[in-house]
Amino acid sequence: MLEDARLRAAAGVLLGMLLVVVVSPIAVVVASAFIDPRWLGLSSETWGSTDRSTATWFGYVAELYGGSLLRSAAIALVVVVLAALIGAPAAYGISRARGASGRAARALLEVPLAVPGLAVAIGMIVAYPRARASPAALVVAHLLYALPFFVRATANALATVPLSELEEAAAAAGAGSAQRLRRIVLPLARPGLLAGGLMAFMISWGEFNVSFLLATPTTQTFPSALYLTYTTNSFPVAAAATVIFLAAAVPALAVLARITRTEAAHFGEAA
C-alpha cells in the first residue's frame, strides 16, 4: 500500500510538472493580451497601453482581421455540415461492413491524413488554379482532413452496439427504413455525430498549413492572420489574436471531452 501511494504521488508530481511546462507558455500569451507589456519586460511593446479606450489590442485585431475571423468561422461551419452529410452515411456503411471491405473503406478515408498539407495545397493549386480565388478550395481542403475524424467517431459509436441485429429485429417488428433510421440508428450514432462535428469544427478552425498556401488576400483564414500577427505586429496584438482564436477552440474541446467522458461512463455501466 505504501509503495502504491508513493507511485501515485510520483505520478502526480510528474503530471503536475508536465502541465506546468505545457500550460505556462499559453498562460503567458493569454496574460499578455490583458496586462501592460512592460510588466513582461517588453518596453518597446507599449502600443495601445496608454489609451485603451480608443485603441485596444482586441479592437485592432477585430478591425484588421475581422474578415478572416468571420471567414474561418463560416468555413468551419460549412465543413461540419458537409462532413455530416457525407460522413454519416459513410460511417453507417462502414459499421455495417464486415471483413476486408470495412477495413479497406476505413483505410481509404484516412489516406488524406498521411499526405502533408503542403502536398495537398500544391496539388489543389495545380489541379484547380482558378478555384484558389474562392473559399471553396479551402472548404474542400479542410474537409479532406476533417472527414476521416468525423467518420471514425460516428462509426465507433455505432460499432459499440449490435446494429445489424437491432435493425433486423425492428424490421421483423414491422418498422420501415425511415423508422429504423429515426429510432435506432440516429440515437445510437448521436454521440459520434456530436463528437465528429466538434472535431471537424476544431480541425477546420485551426488548420494552417493548407490554408496558408491556398489563401489569397481575399480568402485568408484566421490561423493565417494569427501567423501574421506574430510576424508583423507587436506581441500584445498577437496575444489578443491568440485569445480570440482560443475563445472558439477551448469551448469546443471542453464539450468534446465532456461527451467522451459521458460515453465512457455509459460504456462502463453497460459492461
N, C-alpha and C positions, 0 to 999 in steps of 0.2 A: 504493500500500500504506500509506504513512504517513497519507494522508488518510483511508483506511478505518479505520485504527487510532484516529485522533482522533475520528471519528464514533462508533465503538463506545464509546470512553471517555466521550464526552459523553452518549451514550445511557445508559451505565451510571450515570453521576452523576445524571442526571435520574430514572432509575428508583429509585436509592437515596433521593433526596430525596422522591420520591412515597411510597415505602414508609415512610419516617420519618413523613411527615405522616399517613398512614393508620393506621399501627400504633401510634404514640405514644399517642393517646387511649385505645385499647383496653388498651395495656400499663399505663397509669396506673390505669385502673379495676381491672384484674386485680390489680395490686400492692396496691391499697388494701384488698383483701379479706384480705390476709395481714400487713400491717405496721401499726404504730401510726399512727393518723390524724394525730398531732401531727407526724410527720415530713413530712407534706404541708402543714403549716400549718393544719390543721383542729383547733384547740384545743378546740372545742365538740363534736367528734365522737369522744368518748373512751369511749362506752358499750361495754362488753364487753372493753376492752383491759386491764383490771386483773385480771379473774378469768376467764380464758379457759377454765378447767376446768369452770365451772358455767354459763356463758352465752356461747357463741361466736356469731359472726355467722352462720356456716353453720347452726348448730343452731337459731338463732332463725328463719332463713328456712325451714328444713325444718319447724319446728313451726307457723309461721304460714301458710305457703303450700304445705305438703306435698301437700294435697289438689289444689291447682291444678296442681302439678308432675305428679302421677300422672295427672290428668285429661288434661293436654296430651299425655303420652306415649301414653295409651290412644287418644285421638282420632287422633293421628298414625299409630298402627299400623293402626287401622281404615281410615283414609283410604288408606294404602298398599295394604291388601288390596282395598278397593273399586276403587281405581284400576287394580289389576292385573286384577280380574275384568271391569271394564268397558273399560279401556283396551287390554288386549292384543288382544281380538277387533277392536276399532275400528282399532287400528294395523295389524293384518293385512289388514283390509278396505281401508284406505287405501293400503297398499303394493301391493295387487293392482289397485286402481282406476287408470284411465288417463284423461288429459284433464281436462275440466272437472269431472267428478264427484269426482275425487280432490281437486282444488283446493277445490271447494265444501265437501267434508267437513272438510278441514283448517281452512278459514276459519270454519266453523260451530262447531267445537270450541274455537277460540281467541277467540270472541266475549266470554266472561266476562272475559278479560284486559283488554279495553278498557273494562270497566264499573268505576267506582270502588267500593271496598269499602263506602263509605258508602251508595251507592245499593243495592247488593246487600243489605246489612243491613236497611235501611229497608224494602225490598221484601219481604224474608222476614218481617219483623215484622208488616207489614200483611197479607200473604197468609196467614201461618200464626201467628197470635198465640199460640195455645196451645202450639205447638212450641217457643217460646222457652225454656220451663222445662226442656227436655230437651236433653242433649248432642247429640241427633240433628240439631238445627238447625246446630250448629257443624260437625258432620261433613259435612253437605251443603254448607255454605258453603265449607269448606276444600277439599272435593272439586271444586267448581267451578273453583278456581284451580290445583289440583294435577293434575287430569286432562289438561288440554292439554299440560303438560310431559311427563307420562308417555307419552301417545300420540305426541308428537313424537319423543321419544328412541327409543321402540320402532320406530316407523315408519322413522326414519332408519337404524336398524341393519338393518332388512330391505331398505331401498332400496339398500344398498351392494352387493347381490348380485342376480343374475337369478333372483328367487324363482320366477316363473312357469315358467321353463324347467326349473329344478331339480325342481319338483313334477311337471311333465309327464313328465320323464324317469323319475322314481321311479314314477309311475303306470304308465308303459309297461313298467317292470320288474316290475310286479305288486304294488307297495306300496299298501296301503289308506290311507284318510284318516287313521286313527289312527297308522299307521306314519310317514306323511309329516309329521304334526304332531310326533311324538316325535323323529324322526331328522333332520329338515330344518328345520322352522320354529322350534321351540324352541331348538335350538343356535344358529341364526343370530340369533335375537331375544334371546338371553340377555344380551349386553352392554347392549342397550337396556332390557331389563326391569330389570336391576340399577340402571342409571343413572336410569331413570324412577322406580323405587321410592325411591331415595335423594333425588331431587328432590322427590317427593311428601311424603316424611317431613320434609324441611327446610322446605318451604313451609308445611305444617301446623304444625310445631313453632314457627315464627317468625311466623305470621300474627297480626297485631294489630288492624288496622282493623275488620274484620268481627267478630272475636272480642270486641273491647271493647264494641261496640254490642249484640251479641246476648247476651253473657254476663250471667248473674244471679249473685247471691252463691253460689248452689249449682252453677253451671256455669262459673265463672270459669276461664280458662286461665292458664298460667304467663306468657305475654307480658303479659297484663293485670295480673297480680300484679307482674311486673317493673316495669311503669309505676308502680304504686302504691308500690313501694319507693323510687323516685326522688322521688315527690311527698309521701310521708308518713313515710318512715323516714330514718335517718341515711345518709350516703354510704357508710360501710363495709358497712352492711346491703345497700344497693343493689348495691355492688360484689360482695358474696358471691353475691347472686341472679344477677348477670350471669355470674359464673364458672360457676354451676350451669347456666345457660342455654347457655353456650358449650361446656360439657363434653359435651353431646349434639350440638350443631351442628357443631363443628370436626371431630370424627372422621368424621362423615357426609360433610362437604365434602372431607376428605382422601381418603376411599375413592372418592368420585366423581371427583376429579382423577386418581387412580391408574387408574381404569377408562378415563377419557378418554385418558390418555397411552398406555395399553396398546393401545387400539383404534386410535389414530392411528399407532402404530408398526407394527401389523399391516397397516393400510391402506397404509402406505408400502412395506412389504415386498411386498405383493401387487401394488402398482403397478409 
